[in-house]
Amino acid sequence: MESAIIKVENVHKYYGKLHVLRGMSLSVARSEVVVLIGPSGSGKSTLLRTLNGLEPIQEGSIIVDGIELKGQKSLVELRREVGFVFQSFNLYPHMSILKNVTLAPRKVRGLGKEEAEEIAMKYLERVGIKDQAHKRPGTLSGGQQQRAAIARALAMNPKIMLFDEPTSALDPEMIGEVLQVMEDLAEGGMTMMVVSHEMGFARQVADRVIFMDEGVIVEQGPPEQIFENPQEERTQKFLRQIV
């Protein structure tokens, strides 16, 4: 894949004796939206976390936007380009939403207070919570907090957004508002990798769906192929259980 912005080659990841990623290889093109599906413990979240250095790998190589993950210097470079949205928001509870969003642009990119706040407000408006800027996270709904976390990641002007089960901690009525923000990002051409159990989102938004199990890619393809005509028995069994 010539225009690949993410290249993973023969990656192995262990936790002690537990072999979590078993020779993982994949490429992601610029502006591609890839949704990772599969049972719990299949290695989806671990794969995502290796892509911005949250989890070190024992073997193989990861190259993101031309930066190979090696050592602390490459990590700092990489994290400027890759936004990560966690399952549990990870906002600082003692800071306002605005301060949460401006923190990294000021500390990592060296922006002044005024410029950082201008950028933060732009993204808070984009995710629909500009009016919550001066409140603390604890006063917001779960959906609003997750949208704040997305705004925080976007304020770094990343080239890639990684989402690790971004709706799994939310009440059902709040899931739609977060998925809508993600859908808007995808339509805007953002390169995205998403671990999700939201099959409707995967069908509608993904360019490619990857089914993982036991640390390997079992099957991948366009959503219509994976959901309507899966080739592998393991994929078929998984989808029968959840769809």
Disulfide bonds with the S-S distance in Angstrom:
none
